[in-house]
Amino acid sequence: MKKLLKNKAAFAGLIFLTIIILAAVFAPLVATYNPASQDLTQRLSAPSSAHILGTDDLGRDMFSRIIYGARVSISVGFFAVLLTVIIGSIIGMLSGYFGGVIDSVLMRFTDIMLCFPTFFLILLAIAFLEPGIYTVMIVIGITSWTGLARIVRAEVLSVREREFIWASKMLAVGNLRIFFRHILPNVLSPIIVYSAIGIGSAILTESALSFLGLGVQPPASSWGQILMQGKDYIYVAWWLSLFPGLMILFTVLSFNLLGESLRDILDPKDNA
């Protein structure tokens, strides 16, 4: 906490994320209107005391839509990264610990996956699936694990040669116990850092997909979808694009700053 407090940018990012996550969790209490409620008499109203962030082309309150959109965007980020961490950690740990043929097969498969741009794989997968929030979560998760797998493998290659691992093997401790008791705790730091940065990347990817009409579908809304709907009115209703764009910007930036700070805090060289 002392190191985090010294990094003013990372601490500010943590405060911002805390506010956004709490607002998303308690969206029914925070939102001033029903996000789906339409009022054509208030269509494209500029920010005012009645609608602090204005209204969209159907008279829906932008503040309420952005608050509920935070639920979708942040949920996609968290669950997509959770899936990424599970797949990447398992492949990286198996590859680094066992080595040999298992390492060769898993790393060659990882290299093949790295040959394809992640966004291209996501578009290809969604082309054969029905667009929706769960599809976006799963597709982002199963196409973004390659970087983490290589990081975990490198850490495991170092950890497996330490004395306590050899001692466990001499005592006939099972591989599963070694994984969870000795390997995982020693590779947890890079996983935590990767997860923090990965959530921001997943939110950005979801926003891009929703902007293209391939992500979250109505009646659910996300920041990317709100941004897409506002592009047609950018010259007459600037608030439709500005506010969701700023939310994406500051949220992704906050996760990146937090991830960079965690990397410095959890670096064993700095803590030695």
Secondary structure, DSSP 8 states (H G I E B T S, - for coil): -HHHHH-HHHHHHHHHHHHHHHHHHTHHHH-SS-TT---GGGTT--S-SSSTT-B-TT--BHHHHHHHHHHHHHHHHHHHHHHHHHHHHHHHHHHHHH-HHHHHHHHHHHHHHHTS-HHHHHHHHHHTS--SHHHHHHHHHHHS-HHHHHHHHHHHHHHTTSHHHHHHHHTT--HHHHIIIIIHHHSHHHHHHHHHHHHHHHHHHHHHHHHTTSSS-TTS--HHHHHHHHGGGTTT-THHHHHHHHHHHHHHHHHHHHHHHHHHHT-HHHH-
